[in-house]
């Protein structure tokens, strides 16, 4: 059955369409933190942030079903629920933000944010890190490891402590940022801004030098640019706080959000100040058939309700801290574990060939991912070198789930 599905997929999608695992999973059902394959085998999902409130949460299911049964239409009519959702989402952010623009994907949100920044600053150039990911469009893709030949999008090494041997890591990375800002000035390309994930999730969730994000924000503004925080992975209580920029102690000018907002209903958003948003609307006349819809509002409001009612921010923080502490204790002496770090329910394990050289071991990390899959736990691998084990479960993940994972991980590592 599975092999025939794979052949059918390759025939319809074309060969090369990505799948997880060397032996792909055929998942047919989900509930909470658990996924089930076609043979009934259970897997604890420790990777997916789309169903951030859990797979098939009954409140989300009911909200979506009820809305589809009543009205599902484009956004050119007045509808109160999307306004309620917009107000609630804005209120979760800093008081500096007044307005929201809705979309369907994180890629689209970042496209909108780039345009906002360019119209507001009259600039063109953008700065990003050298190992991030922000979307799939031809423009946004240029922010993912931009080439040396790209004069509009330029990168800095992502800020980290693990592989940095400088005496003052903060000064080191700020100096690199200053060099890139100067390079734009020398080439007479006005700066529009910087776009970063506040916690550098795709870069491998590094321990960022304290104060880097706030100082970098100040430098970008002094150079005439705006700072965009991509909260697709770090937002909605993932770090134990509502937003990653709060966790890292800085205030961006524009915030983009995506995947988890709608728990599977395509929903993304961009928030900023009223002048920035209204200038963008004036200059672009932006319109999206499916954005700002009653269906998106139903899903989005339901997710916010669950996050609040079930206090998932505090759960993310407490369970994440407990799991991080236990992982650090149990794996501190394992030769292939170079570092264990985390923020809330987002944990990274740096897999290396040996602790002394810190040489990345991508193949070893992928083997751990495959072995855990066979044991019923789904994680991923990320980072600049593809060697960072990525633990990012739905926020309903609890200590019982964490204990089971720890026992399995220890058994695997010590066999």
BELFEN-V20399 format. One line per field, one symbol per residue. ss: DSSP state (@ for helix, = for strand, . for the rest). phi: phi as a letter, one per 20 degrees, with the letter a starting at -180 (. if undefined). psi: psi as a letter, one per 20 degrees, with the letter a starting at -180 (. if undefined). A space follows every 50 residues. Layout:
ss=???
phi=???
psi=???
This chain:
ss=.@@@@@@@@@@@@.............======.====....====..... ....=..@@@@@@@@@@@@@.........@@@@@@@@@@@@.......== ===..@@@@@@@@@@@@@@@@...=====..........@@@@....... ..====............@@@@@@@@@@@@@@@@@@....======.... ...........@@@@@@@@@@@...=====.............@@@@@.. ...====.@@@@.....=====.@@@@@@@@@@@.........@@@@@@@ @@@@@@@@@..@@@@@@@@@@@@@@@@@@@@.....======....==== ==.......=.@@@@@@@@@@@@@..==.===.....====.......@@ @@@@@@@@@@@@@..
phi=.ffffffffffeenfoffcemfdgedecbbbmdddcefenfeceedceef efeoflggffgfffgffffdabbfdecfbffffgfgffffffdgffddcc debdcfgffffffffgffffdmecfcdbeebebcqdffffgfeelfffff eedcddgffbdfdedffcgffgfffffgffgfffffeldfeercdbfgdl fffolffeggnfffffffffffendddddedgeeelmgencfcffffemb cfeccdcbifgdlofgbcbcdafggffffgffedlgbcgeemegffffff ffffgfgffelffffgffffffffffffffdgdffeeeacbabmebccde ecfbfffmffcfffffffgfffffencdcccbngdmddfddbfgfegcff fffffgfffffffde
psi=gghhggggghgghqqipqqqqhnqqnpiqqpdjpqpaijipqpookhpig mhjqplphhgggggggghigporakjqpphhhgggggggghiaqiiphqq pqahrhggghgggggghghhijrhqqparjkrpjairhghhiiomqqhio ihoqrqppprhgjpjqhnhghghhhhghggghhgghjlopphappqphjl ghijlqopppiggghhggggghjjrqppoojghialjgjirhqhhghilr orhqpqqcfigjkhpoprqpqaqgggghgggghhlpqpgiqkqhgggggg hggggggghjlighggggggggggggggghjhjphiohqprrocloqpoo prhqhghkpqnghgghhgggghghikpoarparhjkjopoomrqiipahg ggggggggghgghj.
